[in-house]
Amino acid sequence: MKKTFLSISTKTGDQGTTSLANGERISKVDPLFDLIGTVDELNSWLGLVVTKLAAGFASQKNFLLEVQNQLFFIGAELALAPKVTLEKSALTKLEKTSEKLQKEMVGEWHKKFLLPGGTEQGAYLDIVRTIARRTERLAFKYASDHQISELILKYLNRLSDYLYILRCYINHAVEYQEKQFDKTSQSK
């Protein structure tokens, strides 16, 4: 039986335009593609984080897989895919998951400026968190001149919060002693 070769290269973008999901062609340098590309970058880094999570964090790993799926919904909605939208239930679940992790941590962890990293898993989450914040900034910038779902904007904001909480939760769970910002250590 002969296998059929299907190339993903359409060559239709060779002149600097590409198609949105609704078929509209726009310039590859349109700010929308910065936003969609950054959502994709965020999702790719989340994929790396999922591979780095230890076996003891199975429920967090599974939730991050759900988040990755939601980012595909966000990308599709931004690309004007017909009938594809982020559901409010995704935001609700993200908020509830964040609250649950916060309740499991003790002390005043949230009142301290922590140096990024700590554990390898925490460090990867700090990178992902900063990419999530950049994604959020790009979304708000794009929304200043274009229509974006308010739900997407809220989800991106809560996602970066969640990623910080998850980073703290993981470091807390493995009993890593966080390094705090030391405002007295500046050279004179």
LINQUI-V897091 format. One record per backbone hydrogen bond with DSSP energy under -1.0 kcal/mol. NH is the residue of the N-H (numbers start at 1). CO is the residue of the C=O. E is the energy in kcal/mol with one decimal. If there is no record, write none. Layout:
nh: <NH/NH>
co: <CO/CO>
e: <E/E>
//
This chain:
nh: <14/16/18/20/21/23/26/28/30/33/35/36/37/38/39/40/41/42/43/44/45/46/47/48/49/50/51/52/53/57/61/62/63/64/65/66/67/68/69/70/71/72/73/74/75/76/77/78/79/80/81/84/90/92/93/94/95/96/97/98/99/100/101/102/103/104/111/112/115/119/123/124/125/126/127/128/129/130/131/132/133/134/135/136/137/138/139/140/141/142/143/145/146/153/154/155/156/157/158/159/160/161/162/163/164/165/166/167/168/169/170/171/172/173/174/175/176/181/185>
co: <11/13/26/24/79/20/18/16/27/30/31/32/33/34/35/36/37/38/39/40/41/42/43/44/45/46/47/48/49/54/57/58/59/60/61/62/63/64/65/66/67/68/69/70/71/72/73/74/75/77/76/81/87/88/89/90/91/92/93/94/95/96/97/98/99/100/108/109/179/117/119/120/121/122/123/124/125/126/127/128/129/130/131/132/133/134/135/136/137/138/139/142/142/149/150/151/152/153/154/155/156/157/158/159/160/161/162/163/164/165/166/167/168/169/170/172/171/113/182>
e: <-1.0/-2.1/-2.6/-3.2/-2.0/-2.0/-2.7/-2.7/-1.5/-1.8/-1.9/-2.9/-2.4/-1.8/-2.2/-2.1/-2.4/-2.6/-2.3/-2.3/-2.5/-2.3/-1.8/-1.5/-2.4/-2.6/-1.4/-1.2/-1.2/-2.2/-2.5/-2.7/-2.0/-2.4/-1.8/-1.5/-2.3/-2.6/-1.8/-2.3/-2.2/-1.3/-1.6/-2.4/-2.7/-2.6/-2.6/-2.7/-1.9/-1.5/-2.6/-1.3/-1.5/-2.2/-2.5/-2.0/-2.6/-2.4/-2.4/-2.1/-2.4/-2.2/-2.1/-2.2/-2.1/-1.1/-2.0/-1.0/-3.2/-1.1/-2.6/-2.3/-2.1/-2.0/-1.9/-2.4/-2.7/-2.0/-2.0/-2.5/-2.2/-2.1/-2.5/-2.4/-2.5/-2.6/-2.3/-2.5/-2.5/-2.8/-2.5/-1.4/-1.5/-1.6/-2.4/-2.7/-2.6/-1.7/-2.7/-2.5/-1.7/-1.4/-3.0/-2.6/-1.7/-2.5/-3.3/-2.0/-2.4/-2.9/-2.7/-2.1/-2.5/-2.9/-1.8/-1.6/-2.9/-3.4/-1.4>
//
